[in-house]
Amino acid sequence: MKIYENGSYRDLTPEEIAQMQAEQEQAEKEYWQSVSYDEAVNAKIRERYTESQEFAILRQKDEKPEEYNAYYAYCEECKAFVKAKKEESQ
């Protein structure tokens, strides 16, 4: 891995890489400790569906059951993912 420093690129040392990884892991842990469950689930759902797409799917639940079932399954995956991440961060 290289870093741009003082006008040129240099290779990071294994120690620097390990430090960066530790800092990233700590930041992620702090995020999961501080974010609310609902906020995190909503953010995860938004990775695939916008709010307007979500409303459209819900309005057409009976007309497009396959689309609704895929949406519902994804929401359940998001909830499980967030729950696991929050438990890991404790």
N, C-alpha and C positions, 0 to 999 in steps of 0.2 A: 504494500500500500504506500502511496506517495502523498506528500503534502506540499503545498506551495508555500514557500517561506522565503522572505528576503529576496524576492525576484527570481527564485529558481525552485525546482522540485527536488525533494530528497525523500529517501525511503524512511518510513517510520521504523523505529526499533520495535522488537517484540514487546518490550516493556511499555512503550507508548501505545501500542495496539491494545494490550491487555488493560491499560488504564482507561482508554477510550471505551472499551467494551464494558468495564465495570461502571463507568459513569453513565453509559446508556442504560444498563440494567437498573441502576439506582433511580434514574429519571423515570423509567417505565414503572418501577415499583411505586414511586411517589405519586405518579399519575393515577394508578389504579387505587391507591389508598385515598386519594382526594376526590376523585370523580364520583358522582352519585350513580347508583345502579341505573336509574331511569335515563339519565343523561348519556351514559355509556351505551346502553342498548339503542337509544335513538340514533346516536352517532354511527353505530355499527350498521343499523338498518339503512341509514342514509348513504352508506357506501354502495348500495345497490339500487335503492328506490328513493326518488325525490318525494317530498310531501304530497305533491299533486298526483304523482303516480300511485302512491299509497291510497289516497282518497278515491281515485278512479277504480282501483282494484276492489276496494271495499264496497263502492256503489254497485259494481257489476258482479258481486259475489255469486249470485244465482245464475247469471247469464254466462259467466266464464269460470266455472268451478275449477278447472285445471290451473288457470292462472292464479286464482285465489289460494288453492292448495299449495302451490309453489311458494307464494308469498308467505303464507302461514308457516310453512316448514322453515323457511329462511328466518323468520322472526324467532321461532323456537331455537334455531341454531345460534342466533345472536344472543338470546337470553342465556343459553347454556355457556357460550363463550365468555360473556361478561361475568357470569357467576364464577366460573373457574378462575378467571384472571384476578378477580377481587379476592377470592380465597387464597390464591397463590401469594398475593401481596401482603397478606397478614403476618 
